């Protein structure tokens, strides 16, 4: 007999840091930072994502991943939090995955 365990992919389940922040209703006029863990061809994905976001939300200020320290071990560091706050980001996109 084969058995499988199904896990909930939602990051809030079992998180010691609590639930995610409330979602923004719209990105128009917002500052969005892009944070990279340097996996999954981030140097190709993030520029494409930035262009799509610019088309959909022309008034959004999108800060590219290259303006932040990169790497999976740094994404939730105090250093990144401070930089995100100093750039007055309303939201961040965190990725990529592998």
Gaussian input, Z-matrix of N, CA and C with variables (Angstrom, degrees):
# hf/3-21g

backbone

0 1
 N
 C     1     B1
 C     2     B2     1     A1
 N     3     B3     2     A2     1     D1
 C     4     B4     3     A3     2     D2
 C     5     B5     4     A4     3     D3
 N     6     B6     5     A5     4     D4
 C     7     B7     6     A6     5     D5
 C     8     B8     7     A7     6     D6
 N     9     B9     8     A8     7     D7
 C    10    B10     9     A9     8     D8
 C    11    B11    10    A10     9     D9
 N    12    B12    11    A11    10    D10
 C    13    B13    12    A12    11    D11
 C    14    B14    13    A13    12    D12
 N    15    B15    14    A14    13    D13
 C    16    B16    15    A15    14    D14
 C    17    B17    16    A16    15    D15
 N    18    B18    17    A17    16    D16
 C    19    B19    18    A18    17    D17
 C    20    B20    19    A19    18    D18
 N    21    B21    20    A20    19    D19
 C    22    B22    21    A21    20    D20
 C    23    B23    22    A22    21    D21
 N    24    B24    23    A23    22    D22
 C    25    B25    24    A24    23    D23
 C    26    B26    25    A25    24    D24
 N    27    B27    26    A26    25    D25
 C    28    B28    27    A27    26    D26
 C    29    B29    28    A28    27    D27
 N    30    B30    29    A29    28    D28
 C    31    B31    30    A30    29    D29
 C    32    B32    31    A31    30    D30
 N    33    B33    32    A32    31    D31
 C    34    B34    33    A33    32    D32
 C    35    B35    34    A34    33    D33
 N    36    B36    35    A35    34    D34
 C    37    B37    36    A36    35    D35
 C    38    B38    37    A37    36    D36
 N    39    B39    38    A38    37    D37
 C    40    B40    39    A39    38    D38
 C    41    B41    40    A40    39    D39
 N    42    B42    41    A41    40    D40
 C    43    B43    42    A42    41    D41
 C    44    B44    43    A43    42    D42
 N    45    B45    44    A44    43    D43
 C    46    B46    45    A45    44    D44
 C    47    B47    46    A46    45    D45
 N    48    B48    47    A47    46    D46
 C    49    B49    48    A48    47    D47
 C    50    B50    49    A49    48    D48
 N    51    B51    50    A50    49    D49
 C    52    B52    51    A51    50    D50
 C    53    B53    52    A52    51    D51
 N    54    B54    53    A53    52    D52
 C    55    B55    54    A54    53    D53
 C    56    B56    55    A55    54    D54
 N    57    B57    56    A56    55    D55
 C    58    B58    57    A57    56    D56
 C    59    B59    58    A58    57    D57
 N    60    B60    59    A59    58    D58
 C    61    B61    60    A60    59    D59
 C    62    B62    61    A61    60    D60
 N    63    B63    62    A62    61    D61
 C    64    B64    63    A63    62    D62
 C    65    B65    64    A64    63    D63
 N    66    B66    65    A65    64    D64
 C    67    B67    66    A66    65    D65
 C    68    B68    67    A67    66    D66
 N    69    B69    68    A68    67    D67
 C    70    B70    69    A69    68    D68
 C    71    B71    70    A70    69    D69
 N    72    B72    71    A71    70    D70
 C    73    B73    72    A72    71    D71
 C    74    B74    73    A73    72    D72
 N    75    B75    74    A74    73    D73
 C    76    B76    75    A75    74    D74
 C    77    B77    76    A76    75    D75
 N    78    B78    77    A77    76    D76
 C    79    B79    78    A78    77    D77
 C    80    B80    79    A79    78    D78
 N    81    B81    80    A80    79    D79
 C    82    B82    81    A81    80    D80
 C    83    B83    82    A82    81    D81
 N    84    B84    83    A83    82    D82
 C    85    B85    84    A84    83    D83
 C    86    B86    85    A85    84    D84
 N    87    B87    86    A86    85    D85
 C    88    B88    87    A87    86    D86
 C    89    B89    88    A88    87    D87
 N    90    B90    89    A89    88    D88
 C    91    B91    90    A90    89    D89
 C    92    B92    91    A91    90    D90
 N    93    B93    92    A92    91    D91
 C    94    B94    93    A93    92    D92
 C    95    B95    94    A94    93    D93
 N    96    B96    95    A95    94    D94
 C    97    B97    96    A96    95    D95
 C    98    B98    97    A97    96    D96
 N    99    B99    98    A98    97    D97
 C   100   B100    99    A99    98    D98
 C   101   B101   100   A100    99    D99
 N   102   B102   101   A101   100   D100
 C   103   B103   102   A102   101   D101
 C   104   B104   103   A103   102   D102
 N   105   B105   104   A104   103   D103
 C   106   B106   105   A105   104   D104
 C   107   B107   106   A106   105   D105
 N   108   B108   107   A107   106   D106
 C   109   B109   108   A108   107   D107
 C   110   B110   109   A109   108   D108
 N   111   B111   110   A110   109   D109
 C   112   B112   111   A111   110   D110
 C   113   B113   112   A112   111   D111
 N   114   B114   113   A113   112   D112
 C   115   B115   114   A114   113   D113
 C   116   B116   115   A115   114   D114
 N   117   B117   116   A116   115   D115
 C   118   B118   117   A117   116   D116
 C   119   B119   118   A118   117   D117
 N   120   B120   119   A119   118   D118
 C   121   B121   120   A120   119   D119
 C   122   B122   121   A121   120   D120
 N   123   B123   122   A122   121   D121
 C   124   B124   123   A123   122   D122
 C   125   B125   124   A124   123   D123
 N   126   B126   125   A125   124   D124
 C   127   B127   126   A126   125   D125
 C   128   B128   127   A127   126   D126
 N   129   B129   128   A128   127   D127
 C   130   B130   129   A129   128   D128
 C   131   B131   130   A130   129   D129
 N   132   B132   131   A131   130   D130
 C   133   B133   132   A132   131   D131
 C   134   B134   133   A133   132   D132
 N   135   B135   134   A134   133   D133
 C   136   B136   135   A135   134   D134
 C   137   B137   136   A136   135   D135
 N   138   B138   137   A137   136   D136
 C   139   B139   138   A138   137   D137
 C   140   B140   139   A139   138   D138
 N   141   B141   140   A140   139   D139
 C   142   B142   141   A141   140   D140
 C   143   B143   142   A142   141   D141
 N   144   B144   143   A143   142   D142
 C   145   B145   144   A144   143   D143
 C   146   B146   145   A145   144   D144
 N   147   B147   146   A146   145   D145
 C   148   B148   147   A147   146   D146
 C   149   B149   148   A148   147   D147
 N   150   B150   149   A149   148   D148
 C   151   B151   150   A150   149   D149
 C   152   B152   151   A151   150   D150
 N   153   B153   152   A152   151   D151
 C   154   B154   153   A153   152   D152
 C   155   B155   154   A154   153   D153
 N   156   B156   155   A155   154   D154
 C   157   B157   156   A156   155   D155
 C   158   B158   157   A157   156   D156
 N   159   B159   158   A158   157   D157
 C   160   B160   159   A159   158   D158
 C   161   B161   160   A160   159   D159
 N   162   B162   161   A161   160   D160
 C   163   B163   162   A162   161   D161
 C   164   B164   163   A163   162   D162
 N   165   B165   164   A164   163   D163
 C   166   B166   165   A165   164   D164
 C   167   B167   166   A166   165   D165
 N   168   B168   167   A167   166   D166
 C   169   B169   168   A168   167   D167
 C   170   B170   169   A169   168   D168
 N   171   B171   170   A170   169   D169
 C   172   B172   171   A171   170   D170
 C   173   B173   172   A172   171   D171
 N   174   B174   173   A173   172   D172
 C   175   B175   174   A174   173   D173
 C   176   B176   175   A175   174   D174
 N   177   B177   176   A176   175   D175
 C   178   B178   177   A177   176   D176
 C   179   B179   178   A178   177   D177
 N   180   B180   179   A179   178   D178
 C   181   B181   180   A180   179   D179
 C   182   B182   181   A181   180   D180
 N   183   B183   182   A182   181   D181
 C   184   B184   183   A183   182   D182
 C   185   B185   184   A184   183   D183
 N   186   B186   185   A185   184   D184
 C   187   B187   186   A186   185   D185
 C   188   B188   187   A187   186   D186
 N   189   B189   188   A188   187   D187
 C   190   B190   189   A189   188   D188
 C   191   B191   190   A190   189   D189
 N   192   B192   191   A191   190   D190
 C   193   B193   192   A192   191   D191
 C   194   B194   193   A193   192   D192
 N   195   B195   194   A194   193   D193
 C   196   B196   195   A195   194   D194
 C   197   B197   196   A196   195   D195
 N   198   B198   197   A197   196   D196
 C   199   B199   198   A198   197   D197
 C   200   B200   199   A199   198   D198
 N   201   B201   200   A200   199   D199
 C   202   B202   201   A201   200   D200
 C   203   B203   202   A202   201   D201
 N   204   B204   203   A203   202   D202
 C   205   B205   204   A204   203   D203
 C   206   B206   205   A205   204   D204
 N   207   B207   206   A206   205   D205
 C   208   B208   207   A207   206   D206
 C   209   B209   208   A208   207   D207
 N   210   B210   209   A209   208   D208
 C   211   B211   210   A210   209   D209
 C   212   B212   211   A211   210   D210
 N   213   B213   212   A212   211   D211
 C   214   B214   213   A213   212   D212
 C   215   B215   214   A214   213   D213
 N   216   B216   215   A215   214   D214
 C   217   B217   216   A216   215   D215
 C   218   B218   217   A217   216   D216
 N   219   B219   218   A218   217   D217
 C   220   B220   219   A219   218   D218
 C   221   B221   220   A220   219   D219
 N   222   B222   221   A221   220   D220
 C   223   B223   222   A222   221   D221
 C   224   B224   223   A223   222   D222
 N   225   B225   224   A224   223   D223
 C   226   B226   225   A225   224   D224
 C   227   B227   226   A226   225   D225
 N   228   B228   227   A227   226   D226
 C   229   B229   228   A228   227   D227
 C   230   B230   229   A229   228   D228
 N   231   B231   230   A230   229   D229
 C   232   B232   231   A231   230   D230
 C   233   B233   232   A232   231   D231
 N   234   B234   233   A233   232   D232
 C   235   B235   234   A234   233   D233
 C   236   B236   235   A235   234   D234
 N   237   B237   236   A236   235   D235
 C   238   B238   237   A237   236   D236
 C   239   B239   238   A238   237   D237
 N   240   B240   239   A239   238   D238
 C   241   B241   240   A240   239   D239
 C   242   B242   241   A241   240   D240
 N   243   B243   242   A242   241   D241
 C   244   B244   243   A243   242   D242
 C   245   B245   244   A244   243   D243
 N   246   B246   245   A245   244   D244
 C   247   B247   246   A246   245   D245
 C   248   B248   247   A247   246   D246
 N   249   B249   248   A248   247   D247
 C   250   B250   249   A249   248   D248
 C   251   B251   250   A250   249   D249
 N   252   B252   251   A251   250   D250
 C   253   B253   252   A252   251   D251
 C   254   B254   253   A253   252   D252
 N   255   B255   254   A254   253   D253
 C   256   B256   255   A255   254   D254
 C   257   B257   256   A256   255   D255
 N   258   B258   257   A257   256   D256
 C   259   B259   258   A258   257   D257
 C   260   B260   259   A259   258   D258
 N   261   B261   260   A260   259   D259
 C   262   B262   261   A261   260   D260
 C   263   B263   262   A262   261   D261
 N   264   B264   263   A263   262   D262
 C   265   B265   264   A264   263   D263
 C   266   B266   265   A265   264   D264
 N   267   B267   266   A266   265   D265
 C   268   B268   267   A267   266   D266
 C   269   B269   268   A268   267   D267
 N   270   B270   269   A269   268   D268
 C   271   B271   270   A270   269   D269
 C   272   B272   271   A271   270   D270
 N   273   B273   272   A272   271   D271
 C   274   B274   273   A273   272   D272
 C   275   B275   274   A274   273   D273
 N   276   B276   275   A275   274   D274
 C   277   B277   276   A276   275   D275
 C   278   B278   277   A277   276   D276
 N   279   B279   278   A278   277   D277
 C   280   B280   279   A279   278   D278
 C   281   B281   280   A280   279   D279
 N   282   B282   281   A281   280   D280
 C   283   B283   282   A282   281   D281
 C   284   B284   283   A283   282   D282
 N   285   B285   284   A284   283   D283
 C   286   B286   285   A285   284   D284
 C   287   B287   286   A286   285   D285
 N   288   B288   287   A287   286   D286
 C   289   B289   288   A288   287   D287
 C   290   B290   289   A289   288   D288
 N   291   B291   290   A290   289   D289
 C   292   B292   291   A291   290   D290
 C   293   B293   292   A292   291   D291

   B1=1.4492
   B2=1.5331
   B3=1.3083
   B4=1.4650
   B5=1.5170
   B6=1.3155
   B7=1.4639
   B8=1.5249
   B9=1.3084
   B10=1.4589
   B11=1.5126
   B12=1.3075
   B13=1.4611
   B14=1.5220
   B15=1.3175
   B16=1.4568
   B17=1.5223
   B18=1.3391
   B19=1.4591
   B20=1.5168
   B21=1.3045
   B22=1.4546
   B23=1.5291
   B24=1.3493
   B25=1.4673
   B26=1.5289
   B27=1.3024
   B28=1.4657
   B29=1.5228
   B30=1.3070
   B31=1.4558
   B32=1.5201
   B33=1.3100
   B34=1.4596
   B35=1.5226
   B36=1.3213
   B37=1.4599
   B38=1.5179
   B39=1.3143
   B40=1.4507
   B41=1.5130
   B42=1.3071
   B43=1.4540
   B44=1.5146
   B45=1.3155
   B46=1.4678
   B47=1.5131
   B48=1.3320
   B49=1.4613
   B50=1.5232
   B51=1.3067
   B52=1.4564
   B53=1.5119
   B54=1.3084
   B55=1.4624
   B56=1.5200
   B57=1.3216
   B58=1.4466
   B59=1.5202
   B60=1.3387
   B61=1.4659
   B62=1.5277
   B63=1.3213
   B64=1.4687
   B65=1.5292
   B66=1.3152
   B67=1.4571
   B68=1.5212
   B69=1.3330
   B70=1.4557
   B71=1.5246
   B72=1.3219
   B73=1.4586
   B74=1.5268
   B75=1.3408
   B76=1.4546
   B77=1.5289
   B78=1.3120
   B79=1.4642
   B80=1.5278
   B81=1.3250
   B82=1.4602
   B83=1.5232
   B84=1.3255
   B85=1.4560
   B86=1.5242
   B87=1.3075
   B88=1.4680
   B89=1.5270
   B90=1.3313
   B91=1.4538
   B92=1.5175
   B93=1.3276
   B94=1.4615
   B95=1.5277
   B96=1.3190
   B97=1.4551
   B98=1.5167
   B99=1.3171
   B100=1.4660
   B101=1.5316
   B102=1.3295
   B103=1.4654
   B104=1.5210
   B105=1.3163
   B106=1.4606
   B107=1.5194
   B108=1.3428
   B109=1.4572
   B110=1.5290
   B111=1.3354
   B112=1.4618
   B113=1.5269
   B114=1.2985
   B115=1.4575
   B116=1.5196
   B117=1.3152
   B118=1.4617
   B119=1.5086
   B120=1.3369
   B121=1.4575
   B122=1.5239
   B123=1.3045
   B124=1.4660
   B125=1.5212
   B126=1.3330
   B127=1.4632
   B128=1.5219
   B129=1.3184
   B130=1.4634
   B131=1.5294
   B132=1.3390
   B133=1.4669
   B134=1.5324
   B135=1.3412
   B136=1.4678
   B137=1.5274
   B138=1.3522
   B139=1.4665
   B140=1.5354
   B141=1.3297
   B142=1.4646
   B143=1.5259
   B144=1.3225
   B145=1.4603
   B146=1.5408
   B147=1.3297
   B148=1.4673
   B149=1.5271
   B150=1.3309
   B151=1.4659
   B152=1.5287
   B153=1.3242
   B154=1.4711
   B155=1.5282
   B156=1.3335
   B157=1.4684
   B158=1.5253
   B159=1.3166
   B160=1.4731
   B161=1.5243
   B162=1.3294
   B163=1.4685
   B164=1.5267
   B165=1.3206
   B166=1.4672
   B167=1.5256
   B168=1.3511
   B169=1.4682
   B170=1.5252
   B171=1.3424
   B172=1.4621
   B173=1.5296
   B174=1.3103
   B175=1.4679
   B176=1.5275
   B177=1.3038
   B178=1.4737
   B179=1.5268
   B180=1.3215
   B181=1.4592
   B182=1.5277
   B183=1.3194
   B184=1.4595
   B185=1.5277
   B186=1.3330
   B187=1.4592
   B188=1.5224
   B189=1.3392
   B190=1.4635
   B191=1.5257
   B192=1.3121
   B193=1.4677
   B194=1.5257
   B195=1.3127
   B196=1.4608
   B197=1.5244
   B198=1.3287
   B199=1.4629
   B200=1.5284
   B201=1.3319
   B202=1.4634
   B203=1.5302
   B204=1.3400
   B205=1.4684
   B206=1.5228
   B207=1.3222
   B208=1.4585
   B209=1.5160
   B210=1.3111
   B211=1.4583
   B212=1.5041
   B213=1.3368
   B214=1.4588
   B215=1.5114
   B216=1.3212
   B217=1.4600
   B218=1.5204
   B219=1.3248
   B220=1.4558
   B221=1.5271
   B222=1.3115
   B223=1.4645
   B224=1.5236
   B225=1.3176
   B226=1.4694
   B227=1.5326
   B228=1.3275
   B229=1.4619
   B230=1.5316
   B231=1.3077
   B232=1.4696
   B233=1.5263
   B234=1.3208
   B235=1.4669
   B236=1.5278
   B237=1.3215
   B238=1.4670
   B239=1.5182
   B240=1.3231
   B241=1.4718
   B242=1.5249
   B243=1.2997
   B244=1.4659
   B245=1.5334
   B246=1.3380
   B247=1.4658
   B248=1.5226
   B249=1.3304
   B250=1.4716
   B251=1.5224
   B252=1.3200
   B253=1.4644
   B254=1.5327
   B255=1.3363
   B256=1.4658
   B257=1.5264
   B258=1.3313
   B259=1.4627
   B260=1.5345
   B261=1.3330
   B262=1.4708
   B263=1.5318
   B264=1.3324
   B265=1.4668
   B266=1.5242
   B267=1.3190
   B268=1.4630
   B269=1.5131
   B270=1.3355
   B271=1.4565
   B272=1.5225
   B273=1.3232
   B274=1.4676
   B275=1.5261
   B276=1.3170
   B277=1.4571
   B278=1.5097
   B279=1.3159
   B280=1.4595
   B281=1.5162
   B282=1.3130
   B283=1.4597
   B284=1.5048
   B285=1.1393
   B286=1.4374
   B287=1.5172
   B288=1.2755
   B289=1.4560
   B290=1.5120
   B291=1.2877
   B292=1.4396
   B293=1.5073
   A1=108.51
   A2=115.34
   A3=121.81
   A4=108.05
   A5=115.67
   A6=118.93
   A7=109.28
   A8=115.06
   A9=121.92
   A10=108.70
   A11=114.52
   A12=119.79
   A13=106.59
   A14=117.55
   A15=122.61
   A16=107.77
   A17=114.80
   A18=120.32
   A19=110.02
   A20=115.89
   A21=121.88
   A22=108.56
   A23=119.29
   A24=120.91
   A25=113.92
   A26=118.45
   A27=122.04
   A28=109.65
   A29=116.94
   A30=121.88
   A31=114.31
   A32=118.59
   A33=120.80
   A34=112.18
   A35=117.71
   A36=120.64
   A37=109.14
   A38=116.89
   A39=121.76
   A40=113.93
   A41=117.73
   A42=120.86
   A43=110.63
   A44=116.19
   A45=119.84
   A46=111.05
   A47=117.00
   A48=121.39
   A49=112.33
   A50=117.76
   A51=120.40
   A52=112.46
   A53=115.80
   A54=122.22
   A55=110.54
   A56=114.54
   A57=120.40
   A58=111.26
   A59=114.99
   A60=120.38
   A61=108.72
   A62=117.13
   A63=119.20
   A64=110.64
   A65=116.66
   A66=122.14
   A67=110.32
   A68=116.31
   A69=121.22
   A70=108.59
   A71=118.39
   A72=119.65
   A73=113.01
   A74=116.90
   A75=121.68
   A76=108.11
   A77=118.05
   A78=121.55
   A79=112.78
   A80=117.51
   A81=121.07
   A82=109.98
   A83=116.24
   A84=121.70
   A85=114.96
   A86=117.78
   A87=122.15
   A88=110.19
   A89=115.64
   A90=122.34
   A91=107.83
   A92=115.52
   A93=121.22
   A94=108.56
   A95=115.98
   A96=121.02
   A97=110.10
   A98=115.87
   A99=120.96
   A100=107.85
   A101=115.85
   A102=121.39
   A103=109.76
   A104=115.96
   A105=120.51
   A106=112.01
   A107=114.95
   A108=119.28
   A109=110.71
   A110=116.03
   A111=124.69
   A112=113.73
   A113=117.99
   A114=121.91
   A115=109.35
   A116=116.35
   A117=121.03
   A118=114.74
   A119=117.93
   A120=122.91
   A121=112.83
   A122=115.88
   A123=121.50
   A124=112.62
   A125=117.88
   A126=120.41
   A127=113.23
   A128=117.39
   A129=121.33
   A130=111.07
   A131=116.27
   A132=120.77
   A133=111.86
   A134=116.81
   A135=118.90
   A136=113.28
   A137=120.91
   A138=118.74
   A139=112.82
   A140=117.05
   A141=119.59
   A142=111.04
   A143=116.34
   A144=120.91
   A145=110.32
   A146=115.79
   A147=120.28
   A148=110.39
   A149=117.33
   A150=120.34
   A151=112.14
   A152=116.56
   A153=119.63
   A154=111.16
   A155=116.07
   A156=119.53
   A157=111.27
   A158=117.11
   A159=120.58
   A160=111.56
   A161=116.33
   A162=119.87
   A163=110.97
   A164=115.64
   A165=119.51
   A166=112.81
   A167=116.17
   A168=121.81
   A169=109.19
   A170=117.85
   A171=120.65
   A172=114.67
   A173=118.31
   A174=120.04
   A175=112.69
   A176=117.57
   A177=120.55
   A178=109.67
   A179=115.52
   A180=122.65
   A181=106.39
   A182=117.03
   A183=121.11
   A184=108.78
   A185=115.68
   A186=121.62
   A187=108.32
   A188=118.17
   A189=120.52
   A190=113.54
   A191=115.10
   A192=121.52
   A193=112.18
   A194=117.43
   A195=121.13
   A196=113.00
   A197=117.53
   A198=121.06
   A199=112.68
   A200=116.42
   A201=121.63
   A202=108.55
   A203=117.79
   A204=118.56
   A205=108.38
   A206=116.55
   A207=120.57
   A208=111.48
   A209=114.94
   A210=121.86
   A211=111.00
   A212=116.06
   A213=122.22
   A214=114.56
   A215=117.39
   A216=119.90
   A217=112.60
   A218=117.78
   A219=120.90
   A220=113.33
   A221=117.99
   A222=120.76
   A223=112.99
   A224=118.67
   A225=118.95
   A226=111.85
   A227=117.01
   A228=120.68
   A229=110.92
   A230=115.37
   A231=121.03
   A232=110.23
   A233=116.76
   A234=121.53
   A235=110.63
   A236=116.78
   A237=120.87
   A238=110.77
   A239=116.63
   A240=120.27
   A241=109.68
   A242=117.10
   A243=121.57
   A244=111.39
   A245=116.93
   A246=120.30
   A247=110.87
   A248=117.20
   A249=120.88
   A250=110.10
   A251=116.72
   A252=120.22
   A253=111.34
   A254=117.20
   A255=120.19
   A256=111.69
   A257=117.01
   A258=121.16
   A259=111.50
   A260=115.58
   A261=122.39
   A262=112.65
   A263=115.43
   A264=120.18
   A265=110.31
   A266=115.64
   A267=121.54
   A268=110.20
   A269=116.26
   A270=122.22
   A271=108.69
   A272=115.33
   A273=120.25
   A274=108.91
   A275=114.40
   A276=122.03
   A277=104.76
   A278=116.72
   A279=121.66
   A280=108.90
   A281=117.45
   A282=120.34
   A283=108.76
   A284=119.43
   A285=134.74
   A286=109.72
   A287=114.59
   A288=120.03
   A289=108.59
   A290=115.10
   A291=119.55
   A292=109.59
   D1=135.33
   D2=177.05
   D3=-104.12
   D4=137.38
   D5=175.42
   D6=-125.75
   D7=149.24
   D8=179.55
   D9=-123.98
   D10=147.46
   D11=172.77
   D12=-110.42
   D13=125.75
   D14=-179.94
   D15=-100.53
   D16=125.50
   D17=-179.18
   D18=-108.83
   D19=146.28
   D20=176.75
   D21=-80.04
   D22=120.60
   D23=-177.56
   D24=-76.26
   D25=-2.31
   D26=-179.38
   D27=-66.25
   D28=125.38
   D29=-177.10
   D30=-63.93
   D31=-22.81
   D32=-177.36
   D33=-74.56
   D34=-23.08
   D35=-178.71
   D36=-71.68
   D37=122.63
   D38=178.85
   D39=74.43
   D40=7.60
   D41=179.79
   D42=-73.47
   D43=135.57
   D44=176.07
   D45=-86.59
   D46=-9.00
   D47=-178.41
   D48=-98.52
   D49=0.39
   D50=178.15
   D51=91.26
   D52=-179.22
   D53=-176.80
   D54=-73.63
   D55=163.98
   D56=177.20
   D57=-65.49
   D58=160.90
   D59=174.70
   D60=-67.82
   D61=156.04
   D62=176.75
   D63=-59.04
   D64=144.51
   D65=179.76
   D66=-74.30
   D67=145.64
   D68=175.55
   D69=-76.14
   D70=139.62
   D71=179.85
   D72=-69.80
   D73=-23.06
   D74=-176.09
   D75=-159.41
   D76=150.80
   D77=179.08
   D78=-99.75
   D79=-1.64
   D80=179.54
   D81=-59.38
   D82=128.30
   D83=177.71
   D84=75.33
   D85=2.60
   D86=-177.47
   D87=-92.97
   D88=157.78
   D89=173.13
   D90=-100.45
   D91=123.21
   D92=-175.26
   D93=-120.95
   D94=121.91
   D95=176.02
   D96=-95.09
   D97=147.30
   D98=178.48
   D99=-115.01
   D100=121.19
   D101=-178.64
   D102=-111.78
   D103=133.78
   D104=-175.00
   D105=-117.10
   D106=140.48
   D107=171.42
   D108=-96.25
   D109=8.42
   D110=177.20
   D111=63.90
   D112=26.66
   D113=176.65
   D114=-116.86
   D115=164.86
   D116=172.46
   D117=62.86
   D118=36.72
   D119=177.99
   D120=58.19
   D121=48.36
   D122=-179.12
   D123=-56.36
   D124=-34.99
   D125=-179.18
   D126=-68.16
   D127=-13.53
   D128=174.07
   D129=-101.04
   D130=-39.23
   D131=-174.40
   D132=-71.53
   D133=-47.67
   D134=-175.24
   D135=-62.78
   D136=-44.11
   D137=176.30
   D138=-60.15
   D139=-39.52
   D140=177.65
   D141=-64.69
   D142=-42.09
   D143=178.86
   D144=-64.40
   D145=-40.40
   D146=179.78
   D147=-61.30
   D148=-43.21
   D149=179.25
   D150=-64.37
   D151=-41.34
   D152=177.09
   D153=-62.66
   D154=-41.92
   D155=178.80
   D156=-65.66
   D157=-39.79
   D158=178.72
   D159=-61.79
   D160=-38.28
   D161=178.43
   D162=-66.83
   D163=-40.96
   D164=-176.28
   D165=-80.41
   D166=-34.04
   D167=-178.15
   D168=-129.63
   D169=75.32
   D170=-174.25
   D171=-61.84
   D172=-20.74
   D173=-179.69
   D174=-92.54
   D175=-1.09
   D176=178.16
   D177=-76.56
   D178=145.05
   D179=173.95
   D180=-100.36
   D181=111.10
   D182=-175.84
   D183=-107.42
   D184=116.35
   D185=-179.18
   D186=-92.11
   D187=118.32
   D188=-175.21
   D189=-66.29
   D190=157.47
   D191=-178.80
   D192=-60.73
   D193=-23.80
   D194=-179.00
   D195=-71.24
   D196=-11.62
   D197=178.81
   D198=-93.03
   D199=5.26
   D200=178.38
   D201=-124.32
   D202=153.19
   D203=169.85
   D204=-59.13
   D205=145.64
   D206=-175.34
   D207=-118.99
   D208=156.42
   D209=176.71
   D210=127.41
   D211=139.07
   D212=-176.37
   D213=-59.02
   D214=-31.58
   D215=-178.99
   D216=-79.21
   D217=-5.24
   D218=-177.22
   D219=-110.93
   D220=-11.75
   D221=-170.77
   D222=-59.02
   D223=-38.00
   D224=-178.94
   D225=-105.75
   D226=25.13
   D227=-179.47
   D228=-79.27
   D229=159.63
   D230=177.24
   D231=-61.16
   D232=-33.15
   D233=178.79
   D234=-60.58
   D235=-46.86
   D236=179.75
   D237=-64.81
   D238=-43.13
   D239=178.84
   D240=-57.21
   D241=-45.22
   D242=-179.69
   D243=-63.04
   D244=-42.86
   D245=179.65
   D246=-66.27
   D247=-43.54
   D248=178.09
   D249=-59.24
   D250=-43.64
   D251=179.32
   D252=-66.82
   D253=-39.60
   D254=-179.37
   D255=-66.49
   D256=-28.75
   D257=178.08
   D258=-87.25
   D259=1.76
   D260=177.31
   D261=56.92
   D262=43.57
   D263=178.68
   D264=-71.91
   D265=132.86
   D266=173.72
   D267=-84.02
   D268=-24.94
   D269=-178.47
   D270=-155.83
   D271=159.85
   D272=173.22
   D273=-132.51
   D274=149.38
   D275=172.15
   D276=-108.56
   D277=122.35
   D278=-177.54
   D279=-110.14
   D280=130.17
   D281=177.96
   D282=-176.33
   D283=-174.61
   D284=0.56
   D285=-94.46
   D286=-176.05
   D287=175.85
   D288=-116.89
   D289=170.87
   D290=175.33
   D291=-144.04

